[in-house]
Amino acid sequence: MGESARVLGKVATRMLFENDRVRIWEMDLPPGGRSDVHRHDLDYVLVILEGDRIAAEPEPDTAGAFREPIEFPVEPGTDDLRQPRRHRDGDQRRAQAIPRDPHRAQVVGCQPTK
C-alpha cells in the first residue's frame, strides 16, 4: 500500500472574489489562531489589514524553500506589491497569529495563465 494522500485546507479563512485572473482570500485569525495547512502553487500578494506579527510554520515534507518556522513583523495598511511571493514550488505550511494580536489580511493570488 502506498502513502495516503495529504488533505490540504484553504489558503485563508474565506474566498472573497474569484475570476479567471485572480483569487482574493481573507485571512482572519484570532490571537494564537492557526490557518489550515495549505499550499501556495501560484504567486500571491499579502495585504495586511490588522495585527503586528505573523508566523509561518512549514510542514516537514514541504517542497518549498522555507524549512524552519519563521516569525516576522507586519504593519496594517501595507502590502508587498513590489515583492510578490513566488510559491510555484509547492510550499506547504500553516500561518499563525502571534498570541497577543489577531491577524487579518487579504491574500491576492494570481490564477494560471491560459
Legacy VTK file of the C-alpha trace (Angstrom):
# vtk DataFile Version 3.0
C-alpha trace
ASCII
DATASET POLYDATA
POINTS 114 float
0.000 0.000 0.000
1.218 3.491 -0.836
1.178 6.530 1.387
-2.200 8.165 1.861
-2.665 11.471 0.051
-2.429 14.546 2.240
-5.583 16.609 2.537
-4.770 20.321 2.452
-7.002 23.091 3.749
-7.927 26.512 2.463
-5.281 29.161 1.734
-7.151 31.544 4.064
-10.391 31.816 6.042
-12.751 32.536 3.150
-12.716 33.448 -0.513
-13.985 36.956 -1.239
-13.676 37.014 -5.036
-12.525 34.813 -7.889
-12.331 35.192 -11.651
-10.055 33.819 -14.387
-7.183 36.161 -13.412
-7.196 36.441 -9.608
-8.456 34.938 -6.342
-8.869 37.131 -3.268
-8.996 35.391 0.104
-9.470 36.851 3.576
-7.287 35.504 6.402
-8.868 36.148 9.810
-7.027 34.588 12.765
-7.686 35.242 16.471
-4.671 35.697 18.785
-2.721 32.422 18.678
-5.017 31.073 15.940
-3.677 28.961 13.084
-4.749 28.535 9.497
-5.287 25.198 7.827
-2.214 23.503 6.424
-2.222 24.733 2.839
-0.039 25.039 -0.236
0.707 28.025 -2.471
1.168 26.903 -6.062
0.858 30.360 -7.610
2.281 33.813 -6.883
0.360 35.970 -4.413
0.391 39.335 -2.637
-0.442 39.687 1.060
-2.280 42.883 2.107
-2.161 43.408 5.900
-5.386 44.698 7.479
-4.787 44.060 11.192
-2.074 42.689 13.505
1.609 43.380 14.036
3.287 39.948 13.806
2.621 36.696 11.956
4.370 33.352 11.826
4.659 30.671 9.167
5.131 27.026 10.116
6.390 24.918 7.187
5.312 21.309 7.061
8.129 18.728 7.433
7.611 17.467 3.883
7.247 20.871 2.200
8.764 21.267 -1.253
9.253 24.998 -0.629
12.399 26.923 0.232
11.405 27.607 3.863
12.180 24.662 6.151
12.113 26.287 9.607
9.331 28.259 11.346
9.621 31.991 10.784
8.069 34.939 12.624
8.054 38.442 11.204
6.524 41.878 11.800
3.678 43.170 9.647
2.045 46.595 9.504
-1.640 47.237 8.769
-2.208 49.164 5.576
0.868 47.721 3.892
1.279 45.190 1.147
4.113 43.519 -0.670
3.074 44.542 -4.194
6.678 45.189 -5.165
7.711 41.731 -3.947
5.022 39.176 -4.863
5.531 35.915 -3.015
6.729 33.331 -5.505
5.474 29.931 -4.441
5.315 27.798 -7.522
7.449 25.250 -5.710
4.570 23.747 -3.700
5.380 25.357 -0.343
3.151 23.681 2.298
2.652 25.499 5.561
0.358 26.906 8.208
0.028 30.598 9.185
-0.222 31.509 12.865
-1.261 34.768 14.547
1.212 35.669 17.289
-0.675 35.201 20.596
-1.195 38.822 21.651
-2.898 40.143 18.497
-5.448 38.976 15.947
-4.255 38.846 12.341
-6.366 39.848 9.384
-5.125 40.094 5.817
-6.182 39.635 2.241
-4.320 37.131 0.094
-4.464 38.086 -3.585
-3.417 35.127 -5.714
-2.691 35.054 -9.422
-4.587 32.487 -11.488
-2.685 30.381 -14.013
-2.411 31.925 -17.468
-4.206 30.143 -20.266
LINES 1 115
114 0 1 2 3 4 5 6 7 8 9 10 11 12 13 14 15 16 17 18 19 20 21 22 23 24 25 26 27 28 29 30 31 32 33 34 35 36 37 38 39 40 41 42 43 44 45 46 47 48 49 50 51 52 53 54 55 56 57 58 59 60 61 62 63 64 65 66 67 68 69 70 71 72 73 74 75 76 77 78 79 80 81 82 83 84 85 86 87 88 89 90 91 92 93 94 95 96 97 98 99 100 101 102 103 104 105 106 107 108 109 110 111 112 113
